[in-house]
């Protein structure tokens, strides 16, 4: 299926959000929005990704 991740096209067969994130990011503390809607971390395992979805994934940064 074709999705957009942080503005870039990506092809994946993983539909489960939690599995998708684990396959791409070593940092588990991320904020996620799908099609502009925030997805709470408690919902990652219950959220499905669909063809054409636009995902924004942000990880916390430290600095000053």
N, C-alpha and C positions, 0 to 999 in steps of 0.2 A: 504494500500500500504506500502511497505517496503522501507525505506530510511536510510541514515546514517547521524547522527547529531553529529558533533564534534568527529567523529571517532567511535561512538557507534551506533549499529543498533537500529532502532526505527520503530514502526508501527503506522501509522496515516491514517485517512480518510480525513483529511483537505488538500485540494489542493491549496488553496489560501495562498500565502506566508504571507501576512499581518495577516490574521486570525490565521495561524499557530504560528507565532511569539507571538501574543497576548495571545494565549492559554498556552504558556510555559514560557514566560519571563515577569516579572513585569516591568523591565527596557525597555523603548521603544527606547532608543538610543543604537542601536546595529549596527555592520557592518556585512554584510552577503555576502557569496560567495556560489554559487551553481555550483558544478562540476568545481571548480577552477576559476570561473568567478565572479568578484565583481558585486553585484546588488545594484545600487543606491537607497537610501531611497525613492526617488520619484517614483520608479518602484515597490515597495513592493506590492501595491494594484493591480498591473497589471501583477504580476508574478505568474505563476503556478508551483507547485511542482509535479514531476512525479515519478513513480515507479523507484527505483534504484538511485535516485538523492543523491548526497553527499553534505550536507550543512555544512558550517562552520559559526558559529555565535559567534561573539566576542563583549563583552561590554567594554566600556572604564574603565580604572582603574586609580585611583589617587595614588600618592605616590611620593617618591623622593629618 
